[in-house]
Amino acid sequence: MLYQIFSFLLDVVASVVTGACLLRVYMQRLQLPFGNPVGQAVLALSDWLVLPLRRLLAPRSRWDVASLLAAVLAQAVQYLVLMLWAGAGLGGLVLLVLFGIVRVAILGLIGLIILHAVLSWVPNHSPIAGVVARLAEPLLAPLRRVLPQPQGLDFSPLVALLILQVLLIVLGNLQAASLF
């Protein structure tokens, strides 16, 4: 029971840090400013890990390698601690880290789409709504082009959520198959 509690809490902390680092990469890729509340939260959650790495890895392209490495490190520490606690070997650590990063990215996209859908139902003039809409648009726009919109209803968030849930199932099965 103690291992389950510790594992859960460690997963929450590692997922938040990993998610902040991945969102930092995504926001920079979309050239979104960090002066809004979402950007400030991302910086607050990730600066402590990204800034020291940035001194070692100067930005050279449009990809923030320091933030990507920070996401990898957060997941690596999580799985390394759990493996050491459980007395397991370190075999499969790289795969666990890769699967963990993809899982956090998919769950983050699911949360983003749900938040975008909820914010679109109510009149909202907060700065968060604009940022969430800009973050969700690259995911939903391709679906809007191919899906019919009867009576002006936008089913793209629902279809995107279904696709992401299927990807989570596939990811879980790939992870189980690769580790056994």
N, C-alpha and C positions, 0 to 999 in steps of 0.2 A: 504494500500500500504506500509506503514512504517513497519508494522508487517511482511509482505512478504520479504521486503529487509533485515530486521534484522534476520529473520528466515533463509534466504538464506546464509547470511554472517556467522551466527553462525554455520550452518550446514557445511559450507566449513572448518571453523577452527576446529570444533570438528571432522570432518571426517579426516582431515590431521593428527591431533594428534592421533586419534584412529588407523588410518592406519599405522602410524609410530610405534605405540606400538605393533600392530599385526604383522607387518613386522619384528620387533625386535624379537618377539617370534618365528616366522617362521625361521628367519636366525639362531637363536641359536639352534633351533631344527635340522636344516640341518647342523649345525656346520660350518657355513660360517664365515670367518673372517670379522671383522668390520673395517679393515684398508683401504678398498676400498672406492670410492666416495659414493656408495649407503649406505654402513654401516655408514660412517661418517655423511651423511644426516639423517639417522634414529636416530643416537645417538643425533645429534643436536636438532632434533625435539622432542625427547622423554625423554632425560636425566632429564630435569627440573621436570618432574612428576614421572619418574620411580625411580630415585636414592633415594629420600626421602622415597618412599614406600619400597624400598629394605632394608632400615634400619629396618623397622618394620617386613618385611617378608623375612627372609633369604632364599636363594635358597636351596631347599631340594631335588629336583628331576631334571629331564631334562627339566621340564616345568618352564618357567620364570613367576611365579605367580605374581610378582610385575608388570610386563609389562601387563599381562592380567587384573589385577585390574586397572591399569592406563587406559586401553582402556574402561573398564566399567565406570570408573569415568568420563572420557571425554564425553561419551554418556549420562550418568546420568545428568551431569551439563547442557548439551545442552537441554535435554527434560524438566528438572526441570525449567530452565529459561523460556522456551517457554510456559510451562503450567502456571507458575506464571504470565507471561505477559498477557496471554489470559484469566486469571481468571478461568482456568479450575481446577478441582480437580486433585489430584495426583494419582487417581486410574488408573491402567494400566501402571504406570511408569516402573515397572520391565519388562513388556513385550515390551514396546517401546525401552528400553535399549537393550534387547536381540535381537530384530529385527534390531535395528540400528547397532549393532556389526556385525551381519551376513550380513547385506546389505553392510557395508563398506568392509568386507572381500571379498564378491563376486565381488564388483566393483574393488577392488584392484587386484584380480586375473584376471579380464577382462583386466585391464590396463597392467598388467604384460605380459599376453599372446599377446596382440597387440604389445607391445614394443618388445617382443621377436621375433615375426614374422617380424616386420619391420627391426630390426637389423640383422636378418638372410638373408635378401634380398641384403644387401650391404656389401662389404668387410669392416670389422670394427675390429680394434685391440684395442679398448678402454677397460679399466678395467670394465666399466659398462656392456659391452656386455657379458663378462664371468660370471659376477654375475647374470645377468638377465637369462642367459641360465641355470645356476645351480638352480635358483629359479623356473624356468618354467618346468624343466625336470621332477620332480616328478608328475606334473599334466599331462604332455603330454605323458610320456613313456607308461603308461597303455593303452592309446588310440592307440599309434603306434603299439602295439602288436596285436590289434584286427582289425585295419583298413588296407585295402589294400593300397599299395603305387604304383599306376600305374605311370610308367615312372619316378619313383623316386620322385613324388610329395608327400609332407607331408600334409595331410588334418587334422592332429590331432589338430592344433590350431583352425581351423574353427569349428570342432566338439566340442572342449572344449568351445569355445565361445557360440555356440548354447546351450549347456547344461547349462552353467552359466546364459544365458539369460532366459532360462526356469525356472531355480531356482529363479531368480529375480521375475518373474511373480508369481510363487507359493508363494514366500515370501510375496509379496505385497498382494495377496489374503488372505493368512493366517493372516497377520497383520490387514487387513480391517475386516475380520470375527471375530477376537478375541477382537477387540476394540469396536465393535457395538453390 
